[in-house]
Amino acid sequence: MTHSKFSLSRRGLLKGALSIGGAAFGARLGGHGWLPEAHAAGEPSHLVFIYMPGGFNGALGGSASAFVSGNKFGVTSTNISVIGNGLSTDKATLGTLPAFALQHWRGVGARHGVTSHTTPSNSNGGGERALTRRGSGSYLTQLAAAMGGDSALKAVHLGDYPAYRTQPSASGVSLQRVSDLGSAIKALGAAGFDPAAPDRAIAGAGLQSAASASVPQLSANPRSLLSVDDAYKAGVATLLKPPPPPVLFPEISSAYGLGGATAVSGFASQLAGAEVMIRAAQSNVISVFDNGFVSWDFHQLSGGVSQNMLFSRNRLLGVGAYDDRVTPLKTFMSRMLNLPDRNVVVAIMGDFVRVPNGDHGDGVVAALFGKYVKQGLSYGCDGNARFSAQTPGVDALWSAIAQAVKCPGSPFGANPHNIV
């Protein structure tokens, strides 16, 4: 996004301060949503929404046992883990998650009735849009707004975010992109004492002054400069908040195997970023989209049998050209899922399940984890990756997520899933 009248020094100040920009998607921020609000009593909750674009196999989400008969997707009784209460998964991958995660995992079925991908040419349709967009709004930002709290960054996206994906703001809460963890930690004041760092109040006042000076340009270009307007507000609010307890990047880097690199450029750095945003920014909703255009779109057949599970397993384990995703996922679950003072919930899903010929199903089996989540399977798919007519829709899935994060009220309606 460029605009000839916008000050490059202000833009540099903004992005340098927060490493946030270019992802404040959707409608213009309004009202007071970027200002601190009273935090709900009790421990804060956080959702980490992990999306695998292209189609996350139902066996991974919790319905593995359904595919043993007929050896569908290459699933057998020896390569699955029966977790309990109807829940089962691939033994080599999600079956290796920490015991606490397995004990607090709910497979949640949702039938959205869509069998196409969300792509640049189908940006208003497809499974991804069905699962993340609620009409003209966004499940992500609507949930983040409904959860309340006083975070300056209630909804955050980590890593790349192509233009065809849009998440409109809700009640003044927009999805802000974070692309560099080192810069974000410093801007959030979580790096510990640094005598060379600028005073946060002075920096916040300076950024506020720059935002005020930019009002004519922002008002004249409300759509093209929307992300700049949103990021100014988030930046000012962040700098004017008291610093959180220290979050030291070297320790984060070591835990997630980042090798000292601060850029958010892969799955491990995205999950490291999720931990940073929970601990340093108190973010309500953290969005993690696995890199790659419909990168989980495995249709491969061998002897008339879909090898989707094999390819999914290889991608999760980092076999061949893929990066390891299981190890950072286990690291995050071990460090964050059972914190004594926070309720961290993780939701993993993709566009849709796969049917045995490798094609697209019409719903998902989402994997939902959290310390208050009850183990089991709710409305899983059958051996042909089909859902019953009674399977609830996407609103019900997000109602289950909202209950898991103990969101006040019922922003998405009644929850038919036995989650907590």
N, C-alpha and C positions, 0 to 999 in steps of 0.2 A: 504494500500500500504506500503510495507516495502522494504528496501534495506540495506544490511549489511554494506555498505561503507558510507552511508549517516549519517552525524553527528546528533545525537539526540539533542545536545544542539542548533544547528541551527534550527532544526525543531521545538523545543520547543519555541525558540525565535520568530520564524515566527508565529506559531499558537497563542502563548501568546499575541503577539503584536496586531494581527488583528482578532483573532478567525475566520480566513478565511482559508479554506483548503479542499482538497479532492473533489472539485467541479469545477476545471478549466477544463471543458470537451472539448475534441476534438483536433483539429490540433494545432501544436506548434505555440506559439506567434511569430510574426516576425515583422520586421520594427520598427517603432517608436510609435506604438499605445499606449504603456503604459506611454509615456511621455505627459506632458501637451500640449494642443493645444489651439489655439485661440477659444474662445467661440463665438457662433453666437450671433449677436445683438438681443436685445429684451429679454423678460422673458424666463428663462429656462423651458423646458418641461420635463415631466417624465411619463413613462408608468408603471403602476402596472398591471401585467399580472396574473390574478387569474384563476387557472385551477382546475376543479373538475373532477378528473379521473373517468371514467366509464360511463358518459352519463348525461349531464345536460339537463333536460327536456325543450323542446321548449317553453312550457307555461311560464316557468320562464324567458327565454331569451327575451320574448316580444310577443309571439304568442298565449297567453292564450285564447283569444276569439274564435280562430279557433276550440277549443275542447269542447266548450259549447254544441253544437249540438251533441246529443248522449251521453252526460255526460261522455266523454272519459277522462280517468285518474282520474275520480271523479271530474272533473272541471265543475262548474255550474256558472250561471249568478250571483250568490250571493257570491261566494268565490273568485272572481277575481276582480282586479282593472283595470278599463279602464283608462289608463294614458293619451292618446291623440294621434292624428295623426296616428291611426292604431295600436298603441302600447298598450298592456295589459299584466298583470302578476298576479301572485298569491297574493291575498290581504294580507294574514297573514304574508308573508315573505318579498319579495322584494318590495311589495306594501307599506311597512312601511318605506322605505328609506326616507331620508330628502327631503323636497319639491324641493330643488335646484337640487338634483340628478335626481328626476323624471322629472324635466323640461328639463334636459340636458342628456337624455338617448336615445340612438338609438339602436334598435334591428337590427342586421346585419346578414342576412342569407348567408351561404356559403355551397356549395355542394362539398364535397371532394370525394364522391363515395366509401367510405370505411365503412364497417360494423363490423369490428373486433376491439378488444382492442390491444393496445400496451402493451406487456407483456415480461417477460424475454425470453420466447420461441418464441415471435413474435416481437423482438426488432426493426426489420427493416420494420415493417408494422403497421397497426392499426391507429385508429383515432388520438391518441395523436401525433404520429410521423407525420401524414399528416398535422396537424395544427401547429406544432412547427418546423419542419424540412423542409427546402427548397432544395430539392435534397441532395447534400452532405454537404450543409450548414445549418445554423440556422436562422430562422426569428428573434429570440431574439437578437442574437449577431450582425446580419447584421443591424437591426434597430438601436441598441445601437451605432454601429460604424458610421452609416450614420447621426445620430443626432449630432455628433460632441461634442463640449464642452471640458472642461479641467478636468473633474472628473478623479481621479485615479482608480475609480471603476465604470466604465460606465455600466456594466451589472452584476447584483447581484442576487443570489438565496438565499432564506431564508428557513431554515429548512433542512429536510432530502432530499436526492436525490439518489435513487437507481442506481446501476451501469448500468442497462439496458437503462436508459435515457441518451442520449448524446446530447450535444449542442456544435458543433464545434465553434472555435473562428473565428472571421471575422475581417480582417484588423487590427490585433493586439489587438482586444477586445475579452476577454474570459469571461465566466460566472463564477463568484467567489462566493463560498458559505460562508454565514455568519451564525454562529451557536450560538453566544452569544452576546446579545445587549450591556451589560455592558462593555465588553472588546472592542467591536467595537467602542462604543462612545469614550472611552479613547484613543484608537489608532487613531481615526480620529481627536483627539484634540478638541472634542466638549463638554467635561465634565466641562469646566470652569477651572479656575486656580487651580492647585494642586501642592503645593511646594514639595511634595514627588515624583511627577512624573518625569521620566527621560526626559532630554532635547530631543525634537523631532528631531532636526538636528543631534545630536549625535547618537540617536537611529537609525535614517535613514542611517547614514554613517556606523554604525555597521552592520546593516542588509545588506547593499550593499556590505560590505567587506565579510560577510558570503556567500552572493550569488556568489561573485567572486571566493572565495575559493572552492565553490562547482561546478564550471564550468566543471572540468574533469568528475565528476560523472554525472552531468546533460547531458553533451555531449555524454557520453558513454551509457546513458540510456534515450534517448529522449522521448520515449513513456511511460515507466513506471514511470518516474519522471516528466512528463509533468505538472501535477497540482502543484508540488513544484516549478518548474520554473516559471509558471504563477503567483503563489501567492507571490514569492519573488518580482517580478516586481511590482505587485499591492501594496505590503507592502511598498517597498521603495518609490514609487511615493506618497503614502498616507502620510508617515511620513515627506516627504520633502515639502509638501504643507502647506501653512499657515493655522492655525486652523480656523474652521468655527464658526459662532455664537453658543453660548452654547445650547446644547440639554440635559436637565437634566433628567436622567433616572427615578428618583422618580416621576416626573410629568407624564412621559410617562407611567410608570407602573400604576399609579393611573387612568389615562384616559382610559386605556385598561383593567383594572382589572387583572393585572398580579400578584398581591400580592408580589411584590418585586423580583420575579424570573427573572433572566436575560437570561436563556436558551431559544432558539427558539424551542419550542416544541409543538405548537398548533396554531390554526388559529388566535387567538387573538394576540399572540406574533409575528406571521408572519406579521400581519397588523401593529402592533406597530413597527416592524423592517422596514417595508416599509416607515413609516413616518420618522424613524431615518435616513435611507439611502437617502431619499429625502433631508432632512434638513441638515444633517451632511456631506454626501458624494457627494451630487449633482448627484446621479446616474441617468443615462438615462432610464434604463430598470430594473425593479425589478420583479423577478419571484417568485410567490407564488403558490405552488402546495398543495392543500388540502391533509392532511395526510391520508394514507391508500391505500392499493393496490386496484385499480379500485373500490374505496369506494363509488362511485355513481352509481354502477351497480345494480339498483333495477329492478328485473323482476317480482316481486310478483303479483299474480293474485287472485282475489276474485270474484267468480261467473262469471268467464270469462272476467272480467274487470281488466286492469292493475291498480295497486295501486301505480305506480311510483311517482305520485304527492304527495300522502300522505307520503310516505317514504322520499321523497325529502324535504317536508315541515318539517317533524319531525327532519331531520338531520340539516336543517338550524336553527330551533328554539331551538335545544338542548333537544328535548323530549327523554326520556328514557336514553339510554347509550351514546347518542351523546352530544358533546359540542355545546354550542350556537355559531352560526356563524353570525346571523343577527345583534346582538348587536355590536360586534367589527366592522362589516362592516359599520353600521350606524355611529359609532364613527369615523372611518377613513374618511368616506364621509363628515361628518359634519366639521371635522378639516382641511381637505386637498383639497377638490374638488373646493372650491371657494377662494383660496388664492389670494390676490391681486398681488403678485409678481411671481407667478409660474403657469404653465399650467399643472395640474395633470390630467392624463387620466387613467381610470380604465377599463379594459376589462375582462369580466367573460365568461368562456365557459367550455365545457367538450368534451368528445370524439365525441359525436353525440347526436341528439335528440332521443326520444323514439317513436316508433310507438305504436298504441293503444293496441296491444297484449303484450306490454312490451319489445318487441325485439328492435334491433338496427336500427336506421335510417341511412341515408347516407350523413348527413351534420349537421350543427349546426345553431342555432340562438344565436349569441353572444350578450351579453349585454355590450354596450359601453357607458361610461359616461365621460363627460369632460365639462368644462365651455364654450367651444366653439362648443360643439356637439349639433346638431339640433335634437330636439325630434321627434321620429317617428319610423317606421318600414320599413326596406328595404329588400325585398325578403324573407319574412317570410314563414314558412311552412303552409300547409293546414291542414284540420281536420284529416287527416290520417298521419300527420307528414311527408308528402312528399314535395319535392321541385320541382318547375317547371324546365323545361329544360333550361330556360333562367337564372336560378340562377347562379351568378358568383362563381368562385372557391376560393381557399384559398389565392392566390396572391392578389385577389381583396379585401378580408377581411383585409389583412395586409396593403394594400394600403390605406384603410379607416383609419386604426389605425395610419399609418404614417401621413396622413393628419390631424388627430385629434391632434397629438403631434407636428404639424407644422414642420415635418422633411424636410430639404432641398432636392430638387429634387424629384424623384419618384423611390425609390429603388426597388419597387415591381411592377412597371408598372402603368397603368391608374387605376383610382378609379371610378367605376360606381355607387358608393353609394353617396347619397346626405347627406353628414355628417355635414358640417359646413356652 
